[in-house]
Amino acid sequence: MTRRFAMFGAVLVALAVVYVLAWRTQPGAARTAGQSEAPQTVAVTSVTRSCPPPAPKTGAAHIAMIAMPAQNAAKTGAGSGPGTTVAGSAMLSAVPATAAQAAKAPAAKAPAAKAAPGTGGAQPVTVSVPGALTTVTAPAATGSGGTAIAAAGQMAEGFEAEQANASGMGVVSCTHPESDMWFVGTGAGAGASDIRLYLMNTGDMAATASVTIITDTGLQTGLNTGITVAPHQFVTESIAPLVRGSAAVGLHVQTTSGQVAASVWESSGGSGAWLPQASAPSTHLVVPGLTVASSAARLFVTVPGAVDAQLRVVAFTAQGKFPQFGSTPVDAPAGATSSFALSSLGASAAGLALSSSVPIIAGVLVPGTGIGSFTAAAAPVTQQGVVAGNPATRGLTVGLVLTAPATAAHADITVIGAGNAGGPTAGSPQAVTVPAGHTLAMAVPRPGNSRQPFAIVITPLAGSGPLYAARVVTTGGLSAAVSSLLPVPSALTTITLPPAQNSYAAILP
């Protein structure tokens, strides 16, 4: 008993010492208990991206990438010669299929017998040219694997990468590994005869993902078990057989352990398009990128909750805003993905603003080449928006569809050609203004007379309102059929760290 009291006393003494030391070393009077430190802004120094394998029957995959460091950062070249300063690098590595899927693949596509473990026999590729567009063949270009990108230093600042085709046209953004992702698109009964979900795990531990499928008839149970993705590998799931007869499909990918990068491909008769990842469920969403040729576009809305959505949709065009579906809200059933025809846009590019009584997910199919192209609810451009892969091929027009749903938006548009840092550009940045409640569609000139692919950088200016953007490629002018459509992602050069707080909450119960 005496020993127990002695131990209890020792614990009390130790706690008293800790308390006294903490009291003596706490911040001065200027930082009272519970007061937060000011948020700290730091440069982005590390970025990871995952690019899916090339879609079926699309040929070899290429990766278009560019890093746009902050304007006051030192511009350094790449290389390993004497006196050269390497400002970071981006390493591209092959991500092969899991062993189970590799065994099902045709023998010609299986990894070679002498391949190094985890690489599919492909050698990594390193790029170290900040400020310049670089397009390389993917390490596993012919369908045997995806691509993992790890960028560091200045190559991580303002970094953007896309899977591109042979012309250098970006067809899908390479995304961050995440634990919660949404996609929405057309159904198997409405033209998508092939729907494929790719899950890539570029981490060092196995990841377990669950996939929820929501169609116009409600929740589907075809994938009701967890999917294990081994480290540095990918798996593919065929969704179309699980959603036969569907008019619209929503996919929710969540991980219970680890993180994955998800991509979804839809096709009809061999011609298809990637679904962009949609913004998380919200009661207010903006979908950019409806082109002049979008009069027959379709809106897809997924309601993941148990309450029906009362939905209002406003189209922002060059002439102003126009309500869709009249003045009365339309119903979108709970636990389902609905499809709505957008037929009142006229010959005008547009962005859509959706207001809902409950959180929803939204995307749009824009008619065009083959199955068409997809856009989805997106975030506004912050710091700078970048699209790395834009073709300079004859007969194709590259354009931007810019929407300012609130106050007027002001931005500079810069075009950067392939080559060394500081290489060819299309003159000085072009200043554009999008009036409040309007959409501006503009063609983007290629750099000089070059026929090489180029990058586009959108930089919102001081005092600008929220700006939503999509890059479009058409088979002629901006009123022609769409070949590719990409919502423009933000390429951050800095991030703001959460404020530190003078509190013991992290160590005391």
N, C-alpha and C positions, 0 to 999 in steps of 0.2 A: 504494500500500500504506500509506504514511504517513497519507494522508487517511482510509483506512478505520479505522486504529487511533485516529486523532483523534476520529472520529465515535463509535466504540465507547466511548472514554473519556468523551465528553460525555454519552452515555446513562447510564453508570455514575454520573457526578456528579449528573445530574438525579434518578435514582432515590434516591441518598443524600439529596438535599435533601428529596424527598417524604417519605422515611422519618423524617428528623429533625423535619420540621414535624408529621407525624402523631403522632410520639411526644410532642412538646411540647404538642400540643393535645388529647391523649387525656383521657378523664375521670379524675378523681382516684382515690385509692386505694380509695374506697368503691365504685367501679365497675371491677372487675378485668376483664381481657380475657375475652371470652366471656360476661360476665354480662348477663342480659336486663333491660331496663326493665320496670317493672310495666305490665300491660295498661291501656290508657286507654279510658274510656267517654265517648263523645261523642253529642250529639243528632243524630237523623236530620234532615238539612236538604234532601235531594233524593230524590225517588222517581219512577220511571217505571212505568207500567202500560200494557198493551195489551188492549183489549176486542175480541172478534171481531165480524164483521158479524152482524146478526140472522139467526137460523136461518130456513130456508125456511118460508113460510106462517105466520110468527109475528107479522107486523105490524111497526110501527116499533119500533126499539130505544130504550131509555132507559138512562141511567147513574145508578145510585144510589151516592153517595159520602159519606164522612165522614172528618174528621181528628180524632183524639183526642190532643191534646198532653199532655205530662206534667202531673200535677196541680199542680205548682208553677210552671208556665208562665203568663205573663200572658195573660188572656183578652181579646182585642181583637176589635172588630167589623170588618165589611167595609164597603167603600164608598169614595168618593173625595171626600167633602165636607170642609170645613175642619175641621182638628183631628182627623181620623180617621187612625188608625195601621193600615195594612194589614199583617197578619201573614202575609205570603206569599200564594201563590195556586196554584191548580191549573188548568192550561190543557188543554182538550180539543180535539183536532184530528182531522179526518177522515183516514182512511187508505184510499185507493182501491185497486181491483184493478190488477194489472199491465196494461200495454197489451195484451198478448196475450189475457188473460182478458176485459178490457173489450170487445175486439172480438167476442168470442163471446157477450157478454151481449145480451139483447133491447134494441132501440133505446131503449125508454122508460127503461131503467135505466142507460144509458150516461151519463157525465158531460156536462154541458151544454157547448156549444161555447165559451162565454165563461168557462168555469171557470178559475180560477187554477191554474197547474201544481202538481200534487201535492196538491191539496185536494179534488178532485172537486166543486168549486163550493160547498162548505160553509164557512161562517165558523166560526172557532174560538170556543169558549165558555170563559169564565173564571169560576171560583168562588173566593171568598176569605172563607169563613165557618168558621174552625176551631171544632170542638166542636158543630157542628150538621149534621143530615142534609140533604143537597141531592140532589134528583132532577131531572135535565134530559134533554131529548130529545137523543139522540146527534147530533153534527154531520152524519153521513150515516146517517139513521135507517132508510131504506127498503131496505137491502140492497146499496147501491152501495159501501159501505165500512165498515171497522172504525173504532175510536177509539183514538187515542194520548193518554195522560194524562201530563203532566209537572207534578209538584207540588214546591213549594219553600217554605222557611221553615216556619212552624207548620203549614201545610197538608200538609207532608210527614210530620209527627210522627203516628204512629198512624194512617196513612192506609189506607183500604180502599175499593175500588170494585168494583162488580158490574154486569154487564149485567142490566137489569130489564125486566119486561113493563109493560103499561099500568097494572096495579094497584100498581106499585112493588115487586113481588116479585123479588128477585135470583135469577137462574137460572143464572149462571155467574160465577165470580170473574174479574176482570181481572188478568192475571198479569204477572210480570216477564219481560222478554226473557231467554232462556237459551240454552245450547248443548247441553243434554242433558235430555230429557224423556220420560216414560213415560205411557202410557194403556192401560187394559184394560177391555173391555166384552163385550157379547154379540155373537155372530156374525151374518152375513147369513142363515145357514140357521136361526137360532133367533129370528127376529123383526126383526132390524135390516135392513130392505130398503134403507135409505139410510144410508151412513156417509160423513161428509165431514170432511176434515182441512183446517183453516185455518192458514196460516203467515203471520204478520205481521212485517214488518221496519220498525221505527220508527227505525233508525239512519241514518247518513249514507253508509254504504257498503253495497254489495251483499252479501247473505248467501247461502251455499250450504248447503243442508240435505239430508241423506240420511234416508230413512225405511225402517226395517226392520219388516216385517209378520210376526207370528208367530201362527198359528192352531192349532187342535187337531190339524191334520195336519202341522204343522211350519212351517218358514220358507217364505214366499211371495216370489216374485221379480218381482212386478208393478211395483214401484218401485225398480229396481236402478240408477238413475242419479240424479245429484245434481239437486236442484231449486234454481234460482236465483230469489231474491226481491229485486227491485230496492229501493233505498232508499225508505222512506216509502210502501211499497205492500204488498199481500198477494196470496197465491195460494190457490186451493182445489183440492184433489185428491179425486176420488171413489174411495173405498176399496171400497165394496160389490162392484163388478164383479170385483175382484181376489180376493175371499174368498167366492165363492158356495159355499153348502153348509156354511159354517163354523159351529161351535157357540160359539166364543169367539175373540176377537181381542185381541192385544197389539200396540201401536204404539210404536216407539222412534224418537224424532226427535233427530237429532244435527246439529250444524253443523260444517263444516270451515273456514268463514270467517264472521265476523260472528255475530250472535245473532238469534233469532227468538222470537216468542211463538206457541205452538201451542195450538189448541183443536180438540176433536173433537165432532161432533154425530151422534147416532144416532136414527133414527126408523123408525116402522112405520105405514104408511097415513097419513102426514102428521102424526102426533103423535109427538113425540120428546123427547129430553133431552140435555144436555151431559154429557160424561164429565169428572169432575174429574181434574186432574193427580195421578198417583200418586207416592208416595214412591219414591226410588231403590231399586234392588235391595238387599235386606238379608235376614239370616237371622231377624230378629225384627221383626214389623210389627204395628200395631194399626189396625183398620178401624172407625171410629165410625159411628153413625147408623142402625143397624137398628131400625126402629120396631116398635111393638106388632103391626102388620099385616104383619110380615116373615116369617111362617112358611113362605112359598114362595120366599124369596129364594135367589139363586144366587151362589156364590162363584167368581170367576175368578182363576186363578193362572198367571202366566207364569214359566217357568224359562228364562232367557236363556242359561245355560251349557250345557256338554256332559255334565253329570252329572245324573241323575234326582234329584229332591227327595224327601226323606222328610219328610212334612208332618204337623204336629199343629196342631189348631185348638181353641181354648177360647172359648166364648161367656160373656161377663160380663153377667148379667141383674140384675134387681132382687132376685132370690132368691139370687144368688151365681154361681159359675162352674160351667159344664157342658161337659165335653169333647164335641166333635163327632166323628162317625165312629168312636166307640168308643175303646178304649184303645190300639189299634194304629195306628201312623202310616200314612197313605195315600201312595201314589205319585203324583207329578206328573212326567210325562215331560220330559226335557231337550229344549230347543229347541222347546217347544210351549206353548200356552196351554190349560189344562184348565178344565172347568166342573164344579162340585160343587153338588148340591142341599143347602140348609140346611133341614132339615125338623123338627128337634127343639128349636126355640127356644120353642115354645108361645106363649101370648099375653103376651109380655114384650118390651120394648125391650132392645137388646143392643149391645155392642161386641165385636169379635172380636180375639183375640190369636193370631197365627200364628208358629209356630216351625218353621224349616226347616233341613235339613242343608246346603243351599246357598242363595245369595242368590236371592230371588224378588221378583215384583211382584204386588200383589193389589188387587182391587176387588170390589164387590158390586152386583148389580142387585136393588133393592127393588121389588116389584110395587106398582102404583098406577095413576094416570091414564095412559092411553095405553100407551106402551112401559114405563112405570115410571120410577124415578129411580135414579141411580147415586151410590155413595160409593166411596171408595178409601182405601188405607193413607195415613195422615196423621201429621204431627208433633204432639206435645202443644202445648197453648197456653202461650206464654211472654209475660211482661209483660201482654198483654191480647189477647183474641180478639175480633174484630169482624165482624158481618154487617150491612152497610149497608141492604140492601133487604128489608123485611118488610112484608107487606100488612096493612091493617086492614079488609079487605073482609068483609062479612057472610057467614057460612057457612064461613069459613076459620079454622083454628086454627094459630097459630104456636107451635112448641115447640122445646125443646132436648133432645138425647140426650147425656148426660154420662157418660163411662166413666173409672173409676179402676182400672187393671189391677194396680197395685202397692200403695202405701200410700194411705190416705184422702186425698181431694182436697177443698180448701176454696176457695170462690170467691164473689165478689160478682157479681150479675147486675144490670145497669143498662139501662134502656130510655130511648131519647132520641128525641123526636119531631121532625118537620120544623119548620123555622123558623130564627130567629136563634139564635146561640150562647147557651147557657144557657136554651133554650126548654123546652117542656113535657116533663116526664119522668113516669114512673109511680111517683112517690114516691121514697123512699130506696132505695139498692141493696139487693137481696134476697140475704141470705147463704144459701148452700147448702153442704151437705156430702155427698160421695159416698163411702160406705164402701169400704174396700179390697176389690178384687175384685168390685165391683158396678157396675151402670149405673143412672142416675137419669133418668127421662123426666119433663119438666115443661112445662106450658103457660106461655107468656110473655104477660102482659097488655099490651094496647096502652096508650099514654099517655092517661090520663084517659078522656074520652068521644070522643076524636078518631078520625076515620075516615081520617086521613092515614097514609101509610107511616111506619115508624119503624126505628131502628137498635137493635141489641142489642150490649152490651159485656160480655164475660166477663173478670173480673180475678182470677186466682189469688192467694190470700192467702199470707202468710208461713207457712212450714211445710207448705204443701200438697204432696202427691205429684203425679206427672204426671197431667194432666187432658186427655183427648181429647174433642172436642165436635163435634156436627153440629147444624145448624139444619134443622128439618123444617116443612113446611107441609102440612096435611091438609085434606080436605074435610069436616071435622067435628071430633070429638074426636081425641085422639092415637091412638085405635085405628082411625080411619078411613083410607081410601085416601090415599096420599101424592101430593101435587101437585108438591112441590119438595123437594130435599135438597141441602144444601151442607155439606161439612166446614168447620169454622170455622178460618180462618187467623189467625195471629198478626199483629197490627198493632204494629210496634215503634216506640217513641219514642226509644230509644237503641240504639247498637251498640257492641260492644267491639272496638277495634282490636288487631291482633296485636302482641305486645310487640316493641319495637326491641331489637336486640342489638349490643353493642360488638364488631364484627367486621369484618374486611376481606374477608370471603368474597364480598361483592357486587362487589368491584372487582379482586380477584386471582384468577387461575386456580386 
